[in-house]
Amino acid sequence: MAAAAAYRTIERLGHEGVKEMLVAPISFVTEHIETLHEINIEAREEAEKLGIERFRMMPAVGDSPLFIAALKDLVLRATGIEAGFVAEPLASAELGSVMT
């Protein structure tokens, strides 16, 4: 099972008579074994056993342009860089082009 907390939540919702569930694994940016198997398969099976008839899982945000733009905005704000600022290439980037 994905996590004990998720299992407890599914169990509680099933006992409360919930029939539909949408899982949004916000801790994961990309799809991988935990989201694809443990949550989308194992948790789905557990939900079905507990009477939840419709179990859906939101896909990971991955490289969604809106998500990437939000990350960019957060980084720029955190570093105090203005959105239109163009940085000079790093010395290590220049060195890499010389070495290839």
Rosetta silent file (secondary structure, phi, psi, omega in degrees, C-alpha in Angstrom):
SEQUENCE: MAAAAAYRTIERLGHEGVKEMLVAPISFVTEHIETLHEINIEAREEAEKLGIERFRMMPAVGDSPLFIAALKDLVLRATGIEAGFVAEPLASAELGSVMT
SCORE:     score description
SCORE:     0.000 S_00000001
   1 L     0.000  144.445 -175.047    0.000    0.000    0.000 S_00000001
   2 L   -51.288  -53.256  179.122    1.239    3.475   -0.846 S_00000001
   3 L  -159.272  152.263 -179.426    1.296    4.711    2.722 S_00000001
   4 H   -59.799  -38.556 -179.708   -0.335    3.853    5.991 S_00000001
   5 H   -64.201  -40.629  178.728   -2.066    7.257    6.084 S_00000001
   6 H   -65.057  -42.567  178.901   -3.544    6.721    2.615 S_00000001
   7 H   -60.612  -45.684  179.728   -4.757    3.274    3.604 S_00000001
   8 H   -61.984  -39.326  179.585   -6.399    4.644    6.759 S_00000001
   9 H   -65.606  -45.522  178.405   -8.094    7.392    4.753 S_00000001
  10 H   -61.184  -43.794  179.416   -9.438    4.941    2.170 S_00000001
  11 H   -62.109  -45.410  179.356  -10.650    2.659    4.949 S_00000001
  12 H   -61.564  -46.788 -179.197  -12.354    5.543    6.784 S_00000001
  13 H   -63.470  -39.610  177.124  -14.040    6.815    3.625 S_00000001
  14 H   -61.503  -43.874  179.326  -15.221    3.330    2.731 S_00000001
  15 H   -68.798  -25.587  177.154  -16.762    2.876    6.183 S_00000001
  16 L   -81.507   -3.033  177.774  -18.421    6.296    5.875 S_00000001
  17 L    88.589   11.776  177.920  -20.160    5.102    2.716 S_00000001
  18 L   -63.159  134.560 -178.118  -18.201    7.187    0.236 S_00000001
  19 L  -109.273  -18.003  179.747  -18.768    5.789   -3.266 S_00000001
  20 E  -129.373  141.926 -177.868  -16.469    8.004   -5.336 S_00000001
  21 E  -143.674  134.246  173.816  -12.874    8.972   -4.691 S_00000001
  22 E  -118.024  120.000 -179.384  -10.364   11.146   -6.521 S_00000001
  23 E  -101.724  127.568  177.306   -6.762   10.728   -5.433 S_00000001
  24 L  -119.372   95.349 -177.359   -4.331   13.558   -6.181 S_00000001
  25 L   -73.890   79.281 -172.700   -0.806   12.399   -5.266 S_00000001
  26 L   -68.219  -13.372  178.838    0.545   15.907   -4.742 S_00000001
  27 L   -78.074   -9.628 -175.029    3.876   14.666   -3.396 S_00000001
  28 L  -117.311  128.327  179.849    4.829   13.365   -6.828 S_00000001
  29 L   -87.582  -32.206 -179.290    5.711   15.528   -9.825 S_00000001
  30 L  -124.939  161.936  176.650    6.129   12.604  -12.245 S_00000001
  31 L   -75.178  139.525  174.269    4.614    9.160  -12.651 S_00000001
  32 L  -157.579 -172.256 -171.033    6.656    6.296  -11.193 S_00000001
  33 H   -58.254  -37.695 -177.927    6.145    2.940   -9.520 S_00000001
  34 H   -67.708  -42.468  179.995    4.567    4.326   -6.363 S_00000001
  35 H   -75.267  -42.351 -175.084    1.939    6.361   -8.185 S_00000001
  36 H   -73.433  -38.914 -177.180    1.344    3.902  -10.991 S_00000001
  37 H  -101.578  -58.525 -173.515    1.244    0.685   -9.010 S_00000001
  38 H   -63.828  -42.975 -178.595    0.837    1.272   -5.307 S_00000001
  39 H   -85.382  -52.716 -172.295   -1.716    4.059   -5.553 S_00000001
  40 H   -74.496  -22.514  179.060   -3.436    3.455   -8.872 S_00000001
  41 H  -108.184  -59.641 -175.552   -3.607   -0.353   -8.581 S_00000001
  42 H   -66.252  -45.184  179.728   -3.246   -1.431   -4.945 S_00000001
  43 H   -66.523  -36.732  177.041   -5.176    1.476   -3.424 S_00000001
  44 H   -60.391  -45.187  178.972   -7.846    1.091   -6.106 S_00000001
  45 H   -61.785  -42.401  179.365   -8.257   -2.591   -5.184 S_00000001
  46 H   -64.247  -43.215  179.138   -8.498   -1.732   -1.491 S_00000001
  47 H   -60.440  -41.725  179.312  -11.075    0.976   -2.185 S_00000001
  48 H   -62.083  -42.034  178.352  -13.155   -1.500   -4.192 S_00000001
  49 H   -60.786  -30.876 -176.965  -13.072   -4.004   -1.302 S_00000001
  50 L   -92.289    8.752  175.004  -14.377   -1.252    0.984 S_00000001
  51 L    91.858    5.165  177.330  -17.316   -0.410   -1.287 S_00000001
  52 L   -79.962  117.148 -171.858  -15.893    2.596   -3.098 S_00000001
  53 L   -84.238  -32.320 -177.706  -17.313    2.197   -6.595 S_00000001
  54 E  -126.654  115.585 -178.349  -15.424    4.870   -8.502 S_00000001
  55 E  -121.849  119.743  178.560  -11.720    5.440   -7.843 S_00000001
  56 E  -126.596  149.422  177.795   -9.826    7.908   -9.996 S_00000001
  57 E  -124.538  129.980  176.460   -6.283    9.186   -9.769 S_00000001
  58 L   -68.732  139.395  175.646   -5.130   12.542  -11.092 S_00000001
  59 L   -70.745  155.731  176.788   -2.109   12.284  -13.384 S_00000001
  60 L   -66.095  155.288 -177.994    1.142   13.834  -12.225 S_00000001
  61 L   -71.034  -27.447  176.916    1.876   17.359  -13.427 S_00000001
  62 L    51.696 -126.153 -178.228    5.085   16.244  -15.161 S_00000001
  63 L  -106.839   34.228  176.359    6.296   18.892  -17.585 S_00000001
  64 L   -53.003  130.894  179.731    3.019   20.767  -17.886 S_00000001
  65 H   -55.739  -37.255  179.223    3.785   24.288  -19.191 S_00000001
  66 H   -66.024  -41.675  178.893    1.672   25.826  -16.410 S_00000001
  67 H   -65.408  -44.536  179.574    3.563   23.845  -13.742 S_00000001
  68 H   -62.600  -41.572  178.307    6.960   24.748  -15.221 S_00000001
  69 H   -63.096  -39.198  178.404    5.954   28.429  -15.360 S_00000001
  70 H   -65.363  -42.548  177.138    4.875   28.267  -11.714 S_00000001
  71 H   -61.734  -44.476  178.371    8.208   26.693  -10.708 S_00000001
  72 H   -57.334  -46.723 -179.615   10.079   29.361  -12.666 S_00000001
  73 H   -60.507  -43.795  179.149    8.100   32.078  -10.913 S_00000001
  74 H   -62.346  -43.286 -179.629    8.819   30.576   -7.481 S_00000001
  75 H   -65.606  -45.197 -179.804   12.554   30.307   -8.181 S_00000001
  76 H   -62.397  -41.860  178.123   12.781   33.847   -9.545 S_00000001
  77 H   -64.501  -43.268 -177.665   10.907   35.234   -6.547 S_00000001
  78 H   -65.879  -31.062 -178.460   13.022   33.252   -4.088 S_00000001
  79 H   -94.917   -6.913  179.655   16.259   34.467   -5.666 S_00000001
  80 L    75.118   18.550  179.567   15.087   38.040   -6.174 S_00000001
  81 L   -90.866  136.885  177.925   15.697   37.901   -9.932 S_00000001
  82 L   -73.970  148.806 -176.131   13.327   39.818  -12.177 S_00000001
  83 L   -57.923  -34.997 -177.738   11.422   37.758  -14.742 S_00000001
  84 L   -85.944   -2.164 -176.192   12.991   39.532  -17.748 S_00000001
  85 L   -67.628  132.325  175.858   16.577   39.216  -16.465 S_00000001
  86 L  -110.269  118.192 -176.673   18.990   37.297  -18.728 S_00000001
  87 L   -81.000  151.538  173.246   21.898   35.803  -16.817 S_00000001
  88 L   -71.691  149.472  177.350   25.435   35.547  -18.108 S_00000001
  89 L   -61.452  145.665  177.359   26.572   31.969  -18.864 S_00000001
  90 L   -71.992  149.182  178.823   28.280   30.240  -15.959 S_00000001
  91 H   -57.941  -37.860 -179.551   32.020   29.717  -16.202 S_00000001
  92 H   -65.567  -32.082  178.012   31.470   25.961  -15.884 S_00000001
  93 H   -68.420  -40.246  177.896   29.131   26.056  -18.904 S_00000001
  94 H   -65.920  -40.994  179.003   31.812   27.811  -20.939 S_00000001
  95 H   -62.269  -39.394  179.457   34.425   25.297  -19.799 S_00000001
  96 H   -60.912  -37.627 -179.356   32.138   22.439  -20.851 S_00000001
  97 H   -71.609  -27.511  178.257   31.939   23.759  -24.411 S_00000001
  98 H   -74.352  -33.998 -174.710   35.743   23.951  -24.586 S_00000001
  99 H   -80.761  -12.104 -177.029   36.159   20.376  -23.368 S_00000001
 100 L   -94.919    0.000    0.000   33.818   18.805  -25.952 S_00000001
